[in-house]
Amino acid sequence: MLIGSIIDNKGLAILYRSSKDFKHWTKANHPLHSDNNTGMWECPDFYPVSTVGQKGVDTSIFGPEVKHVLKASLWGPLRDCYTIGTYSIGEDKFIPDMEESLGGVPGLRYDYGKFYASKTFFDSDKNRRILWGWVSESSTEEDNKKKGWSGLQAIPRSLWLDKSGKQLVQWPVVELESLRVNRVQLPSKFLEAGSVLEVSGVTAAQADIEISFEITEFEKAEVLEPNSTNPQLLCSQKGASVKSAFGPFGLIALASKDMQEYTAVFFRIFKGQEHKYVVLMCSDQSRSSLNDKNDKTSYGAFLNVDPVHEKLSLRSLIDHSIVESFGGGGKACITARVYPTLAIEKDVHLYAFNYGTEKVKITSLSAWSMKKAQIN
């Protein structure tokens, strides 16, 4: 059992090894792990992941084909951060593979938007590890009281170790696909500079959309400054209205007819160091609502995908006031909470867009209306 704690602004996970009655526990001689200047750790989670394939493993599994994940919910910034490493059961020690601080920038996070206090469990029926997380509000406390509720659970996600061994991958549980109806597909086509393509035929207020992009010429890509290491700051500086050669391009969700309100989820491609290209994924809420009392923070993450050799995929789950987005097949996830005043119910539109100065190719696009879930 792990308990999150804090000592002199050092976050730590206190380990209790065993209990016969679940009342009296044996405390380890030292914390499982700690990190300076990370503040209070809440809801710690510690579990194994297989280094081979996407199947989950039981919490008690150890061995040569297993890595361990330590997650902590950092109270100060309200972020769920994790690190991957090795667990020495004999020494009660967790040794991270990377030396960077838990919660550092850019660091590893489950979700780069509103996502906190998460917990995983092992689903033995389907041999998978499932992640649950809490999504906080963007509306004011006064508006929350009027609604009579605040916060919700994100869509549960399957979770596994990426082939690189350096990060986790997340994807909505397959059961969600049973809610899909009325599939709409668009053929492969180029999106010219400054173009917008409406995705019609689905209930845009409650939809599941998957889109994939391809770029073949990169010479005109914007140069990424060496000190641009904070993806959220970069996304706030370069929102959906700021043009570059390759980006922004992606999806416009929960949009009003006149585009006074919209939430944009998109990519940008930069020319980085050593002739490598860097992909930035953003979720821009700056124009999500005409209600200026709402939190309209933009979120961002660097996506560990090589656009020269891989397509850029994006999946967004849209449900009235929430947009959960998965970039690169789940390598980066961003959850946004928005409250439009115009883009409501039947007055909602969904678009693919390219506001960059160079054309990009849509290689595939599928969208579905989503039925309401039946909760037993």
C-alpha positions as CSV (number, residue, x, y, z in Angstrom):
1,M,0.0,0.0,0.0
2,L,1.2,3.5,-0.9
3,I,0.4,6.7,0.9
4,G,1.2,10.1,-0.6
5,S,2.8,12.7,1.6
6,I,5.1,15.8,1.8
7,I,8.1,16.8,3.9
8,D,9.6,20.3,3.4
9,N,8.1,20.5,-0.1
10,K,9.5,17.1,-1.0
11,G,6.8,14.8,-2.3
12,L,7.0,11.2,-1.4
13,A,5.3,7.8,-1.6
14,I,5.3,6.0,1.8
15,L,5.3,2.2,1.5
16,Y,3.5,-0.2,3.8
17,R,4.5,-3.7,2.9
18,S,2.0,-6.1,4.5
19,S,-1.1,-6.5,6.6
20,K,-3.0,-9.6,7.8
21,D,-6.2,-7.8,8.7
22,F,-6.0,-4.6,6.6
23,K,-5.9,-2.6,9.9
24,H,-2.3,-3.0,11.0
25,W,0.4,-2.5,8.5
26,T,4.2,-2.9,8.4
27,K,5.9,0.3,7.3
28,A,9.0,0.1,5.1
29,N,12.2,1.7,6.4
30,H,12.2,4.4,3.8
31,P,9.9,5.9,1.1
32,L,9.4,4.0,-2.1
33,H,10.4,7.1,-3.9
34,S,10.6,10.9,-3.3
35,D,11.3,14.0,-5.3
36,N,12.4,17.5,-4.2
37,N,10.2,20.6,-4.8
38,T,7.2,18.6,-6.1
39,G,4.9,19.4,-3.2
40,M,2.2,17.2,-1.9
41,W,1.7,13.8,-3.6
42,E,-1.9,12.5,-3.7
43,C,-3.4,9.3,-5.0
44,P,-0.1,7.5,-5.7
45,D,-0.3,4.5,-7.9
46,F,2.3,1.8,-8.5
47,Y,1.9,-1.1,-10.9
48,P,3.8,-3.3,-13.4
49,V,3.6,-3.0,-17.2
50,S,4.7,-5.6,-19.7
51,T,7.7,-4.8,-21.9
52,V,6.2,-7.2,-24.5
53,G,3.0,-6.3,-26.2
54,Q,-0.1,-4.4,-25.0
55,K,-1.5,-6.9,-22.5
56,G,-1.8,-5.8,-18.9
57,V,-0.2,-7.7,-16.0
58,D,-1.5,-8.4,-12.5
59,T,-0.2,-6.0,-9.8
60,S,1.8,-8.7,-8.1
61,I,3.8,-9.7,-11.2
62,F,7.6,-9.3,-11.2
63,G,10.2,-10.5,-13.7
64,P,12.6,-9.6,-16.6
65,E,9.8,-8.7,-19.0
66,V,8.2,-6.2,-16.6
67,K,8.7,-2.5,-15.8
68,H,7.1,-0.6,-13.0
69,V,5.2,2.7,-13.2
70,L,5.0,5.2,-10.3
71,K,2.3,7.8,-10.6
72,A,1.6,10.8,-8.3
73,S,-1.1,13.4,-8.4
74,L,0.7,16.7,-7.7
75,W,-1.5,18.9,-5.6
76,G,0.0,22.2,-6.5
77,P,-0.4,22.2,-10.3
78,L,-3.1,19.5,-10.2
79,R,-1.2,17.2,-12.6
80,D,-1.0,13.4,-12.8
81,C,2.7,12.7,-13.4
82,Y,4.5,9.4,-13.8
83,T,7.8,7.8,-14.2
84,I,8.9,4.4,-15.5
85,G,11.6,2.3,-13.8
86,T,12.6,-0.8,-11.9
87,Y,11.3,-2.1,-8.6
88,S,13.7,-3.8,-6.3
89,I,11.4,-5.8,-4.1
90,G,14.2,-6.9,-1.7
91,E,15.3,-3.3,-1.0
92,D,11.8,-1.7,-1.3
93,K,13.3,0.7,-3.8
94,F,12.0,2.1,-7.1
95,I,14.7,3.2,-9.5
96,P,13.5,5.5,-12.3
97,D,14.9,4.9,-15.8
98,M,15.2,8.7,-16.2
99,E,16.8,11.1,-13.8
100,E,14.4,14.0,-14.5
101,S,12.1,15.2,-11.7
102,L,8.6,13.8,-11.4
103,G,6.4,16.6,-12.6
104,G,9.2,18.4,-14.4
105,V,8.7,20.2,-17.7
106,P,7.9,18.8,-20.1
107,G,7.9,15.5,-18.1
108,L,5.6,12.5,-18.4
109,R,1.9,13.0,-17.7
110,Y,-1.1,10.8,-18.2
111,D,-3.0,13.8,-19.7
112,Y,-1.9,17.4,-20.4
113,G,-5.3,18.9,-19.8
114,K,-7.8,18.6,-17.0
115,F,-7.2,15.2,-15.5
116,Y,-6.4,14.4,-11.9
117,A,-6.6,11.9,-9.0
118,S,-6.4,8.9,-11.3
119,K,-6.2,5.3,-10.5
120,T,-5.5,2.1,-12.5
121,F,-6.7,-1.5,-12.0
122,F,-6.0,-4.8,-13.7
123,D,-8.9,-6.3,-15.6
124,S,-8.1,-10.0,-15.4
125,D,-11.0,-10.9,-17.7
126,K,-9.5,-9.1,-20.7
127,N,-5.8,-8.9,-19.5
128,R,-5.6,-5.2,-19.6
129,R,-4.8,-2.3,-17.3
130,I,-7.6,0.3,-17.0
131,L,-7.1,4.0,-16.1
132,W,-9.8,6.1,-14.5
133,G,-9.3,9.9,-14.0
134,W,-11.2,12.8,-12.6
135,V,-12.0,15.8,-14.8
136,S,-12.4,19.1,-13.0
137,E,-14.5,22.1,-14.1
138,S,-13.7,25.2,-16.2
139,S,-16.8,27.0,-15.0
140,T,-16.9,29.2,-11.9
141,E,-17.9,28.0,-8.5
142,E,-21.1,30.1,-8.7
143,D,-22.0,28.4,-12.0
144,N,-21.2,25.0,-10.5
145,K,-23.7,25.6,-7.7
146,K,-26.4,26.6,-10.3
147,K,-25.7,23.3,-12.2
148,G,-25.9,21.3,-8.9
149,W,-22.8,19.3,-9.7
150,S,-19.1,19.7,-10.4
151,G,-16.5,17.4,-12.1
152,L,-16.9,14.0,-13.8
153,Q,-15.0,10.8,-14.6
154,A,-13.1,10.7,-17.9
155,I,-13.7,7.9,-20.3
156,P,-11.8,4.8,-19.0
157,R,-8.6,4.1,-20.9
158,S,-6.6,1.0,-21.6
159,L,-2.9,1.6,-20.8
160,W,0.3,-0.1,-21.8
161,L,4.0,0.6,-22.3
162,D,5.1,2.1,-25.6
163,K,7.5,0.0,-27.8
164,S,10.2,2.6,-27.0
165,G,9.9,1.7,-23.3
166,K,10.1,5.4,-22.5
167,Q,6.4,6.3,-22.1
168,L,2.9,4.9,-21.7
169,V,0.2,4.7,-24.4
170,Q,-3.5,5.2,-23.6
171,W,-6.6,4.5,-25.6
172,P,-10.3,4.6,-24.9
173,V,-11.6,1.2,-23.8
174,V,-12.9,-0.8,-26.8
175,E,-16.4,-1.0,-25.2
176,L,-16.9,2.7,-26.1
177,E,-17.1,1.7,-29.7
178,S,-20.4,-0.1,-29.0
179,L,-21.9,3.4,-28.7
180,R,-20.9,4.4,-32.3
181,V,-23.7,4.9,-34.9
182,N,-24.1,6.4,-38.3
183,R,-20.4,6.3,-39.5
184,V,-19.3,9.0,-41.8
185,Q,-16.1,8.5,-43.9
186,L,-14.4,11.1,-46.1
187,P,-12.0,10.1,-48.9
188,S,-8.3,11.0,-48.8
189,K,-7.8,14.6,-49.8
190,F,-5.5,17.6,-49.5
191,L,-6.4,20.4,-47.2
192,E,-5.1,23.6,-48.8
193,A,-3.6,26.4,-46.9
194,G,-6.3,28.2,-44.8
195,S,-9.0,25.7,-45.6
196,V,-11.9,24.3,-43.5
197,L,-13.8,21.1,-44.2
198,E,-17.1,20.5,-42.3
199,V,-17.7,17.0,-41.1
200,S,-21.5,16.6,-41.6
201,G,-23.8,13.7,-41.0
202,V,-22.9,13.2,-37.3
203,T,-24.3,14.7,-34.1
204,A,-21.4,17.1,-33.6
205,A,-22.2,17.7,-29.9
206,Q,-21.7,14.0,-29.1
207,A,-19.3,12.4,-31.5
208,D,-16.2,10.2,-31.9
209,I,-13.8,11.2,-34.7
210,E,-10.6,9.8,-36.0
211,I,-8.4,11.6,-38.5
212,S,-4.9,11.0,-39.9
213,F,-2.6,13.5,-41.7
214,E,0.4,13.1,-43.8
215,I,3.1,15.6,-44.9
216,T,5.9,14.9,-47.4
217,E,7.8,18.1,-47.7
218,F,9.2,19.7,-44.5
219,E,11.8,22.3,-45.7
220,K,9.5,25.2,-44.8
221,A,8.9,24.1,-41.2
222,E,9.2,26.7,-38.6
223,V,12.4,26.6,-36.5
224,L,11.8,25.6,-32.8
225,E,13.8,27.8,-30.5
226,P,16.1,25.9,-28.2
227,N,14.5,27.4,-25.1
228,S,11.0,26.4,-26.2
229,T,10.7,23.4,-23.8
230,N,7.3,24.1,-22.3
231,P,4.6,22.8,-24.6
232,Q,1.7,24.4,-22.8
233,L,3.4,27.8,-23.0
234,L,4.1,27.3,-26.6
235,C,0.4,26.4,-27.3
236,S,-0.8,29.5,-25.5
237,Q,1.6,31.7,-27.6
238,K,0.7,29.9,-30.8
239,G,-3.0,29.3,-30.7
240,A,-5.3,28.3,-33.5
241,S,-5.2,31.7,-35.2
242,V,-1.3,31.9,-35.4
243,K,-0.1,30.6,-38.8
244,S,3.1,28.8,-39.5
245,A,4.1,26.6,-42.5
246,F,2.8,23.3,-41.0
247,G,0.2,24.2,-38.5
248,P,-2.2,24.6,-37.0
249,F,-4.0,21.7,-38.6
250,G,-6.4,19.3,-36.9
251,L,-10.0,19.4,-35.7
252,I,-12.4,22.2,-34.7
253,A,-14.9,20.9,-32.2
254,L,-18.0,22.4,-30.5
255,A,-18.1,25.2,-33.0
256,S,-20.9,27.7,-33.5
257,K,-22.1,28.3,-37.0
258,D,-20.4,31.7,-37.2
259,M,-17.3,30.4,-35.4
260,Q,-17.7,32.8,-32.6
261,E,-17.1,29.8,-30.4
262,Y,-15.0,26.7,-31.0
263,T,-12.4,24.4,-29.4
264,A,-9.5,23.6,-31.7
265,V,-7.3,20.5,-31.3
266,F,-4.4,20.6,-33.6
267,F,-0.8,19.9,-34.5
268,R,2.2,22.0,-35.4
269,I,5.5,20.8,-36.9
270,F,8.7,22.5,-36.1
271,K,12.3,22.0,-37.3
272,G,14.2,21.0,-34.2
273,Q,17.8,20.3,-33.4
274,E,20.0,17.9,-35.4
275,H,17.7,18.0,-38.5
276,K,14.9,16.4,-36.5
277,Y,11.3,17.5,-36.6
278,V,9.2,18.2,-33.5
279,V,5.4,17.7,-33.3
280,L,3.4,19.9,-30.9
281,M,-0.1,18.9,-30.0
282,C,-2.4,21.7,-28.7
283,S,-5.9,22.0,-27.3
284,D,-6.9,25.7,-27.6
285,Q,-9.9,26.7,-25.5
286,S,-9.3,30.5,-25.9
287,R,-12.5,30.8,-28.0
288,S,-14.5,27.9,-26.5
289,S,-17.1,30.2,-24.9
290,L,-18.4,33.7,-24.9
291,N,-18.6,33.4,-21.1
292,D,-15.3,35.1,-20.1
293,K,-15.7,33.8,-16.5
294,N,-14.7,30.3,-17.6
295,D,-11.2,29.0,-17.5
296,K,-10.1,29.0,-21.1
297,T,-6.5,27.8,-20.6
298,S,-4.8,26.2,-23.6
299,Y,-3.0,22.9,-23.1
300,G,-0.1,21.3,-25.0
301,A,2.2,18.3,-25.3
302,F,5.1,17.3,-27.5
303,L,4.2,14.2,-29.4
304,N,6.8,11.5,-29.7
305,V,6.1,10.8,-33.4
306,D,8.5,11.2,-36.4
307,P,6.3,13.0,-39.0
308,V,8.8,12.1,-41.7
309,H,8.1,8.4,-41.4
310,E,4.7,8.3,-39.6
311,K,1.3,9.7,-40.2
312,L,-0.1,12.1,-37.5
313,S,-3.3,10.6,-36.1
314,L,-5.8,12.3,-33.8
315,R,-8.9,11.0,-32.1
316,S,-11.3,13.2,-30.2
317,L,-14.2,12.2,-28.1
318,I,-16.7,15.1,-28.0
319,D,-19.5,15.1,-25.4
320,H,-21.2,18.6,-25.1
321,S,-18.8,20.1,-22.6
322,I,-15.8,17.9,-22.8
323,V,-13.3,17.1,-25.5
324,E,-10.9,14.2,-24.8
325,S,-8.2,14.0,-27.5
326,F,-5.6,11.3,-28.2
327,G,-2.6,12.1,-30.5
328,G,-0.3,9.7,-32.1
329,G,-2.4,6.6,-31.2
330,G,-2.5,7.7,-27.6
331,K,1.0,8.8,-27.0
332,A,-0.3,12.2,-25.9
333,C,-3.7,12.9,-24.3
334,I,-5.4,16.2,-23.6
335,T,-8.7,16.6,-21.9
336,A,-10.6,19.9,-22.2
337,R,-13.6,21.1,-20.3
338,V,-15.6,23.8,-22.1
339,Y,-19.0,25.5,-21.8
340,P,-20.1,27.1,-25.0
341,T,-23.1,29.5,-25.0
342,L,-23.9,29.2,-28.7
343,A,-22.5,25.8,-29.8
344,I,-25.2,23.8,-28.0
345,E,-27.1,20.6,-29.0
346,K,-28.1,20.9,-32.7
347,D,-26.3,24.2,-33.1
348,V,-22.9,22.5,-33.0
349,H,-20.5,22.0,-35.9
350,L,-17.4,19.9,-36.4
351,Y,-14.6,20.6,-38.9
352,A,-11.2,19.4,-40.1
353,F,-9.0,22.4,-40.8
354,N,-5.6,23.6,-41.9
355,Y,-4.7,27.2,-41.1
356,G,-1.0,26.7,-42.0
357,T,0.5,28.2,-45.1
358,E,1.3,24.8,-46.7
359,K,-1.1,22.1,-47.7
360,V,-1.5,18.9,-45.7
361,K,-3.1,15.6,-46.7
362,I,-5.9,13.9,-44.9
363,T,-5.2,10.2,-45.4
364,S,-8.3,9.0,-43.5
365,L,-11.2,10.4,-41.6
366,S,-14.0,8.5,-39.8
367,A,-16.6,10.0,-37.5
368,W,-19.6,8.6,-35.6
369,S,-22.5,9.9,-33.7
370,M,-22.5,8.5,-30.2
371,K,-25.4,7.0,-28.3
372,K,-25.9,7.6,-24.6
373,A,-24.3,4.9,-22.4
374,Q,-26.6,2.6,-20.5
375,I,-25.3,2.5,-16.9
376,N,-26.3,-0.6,-15.0
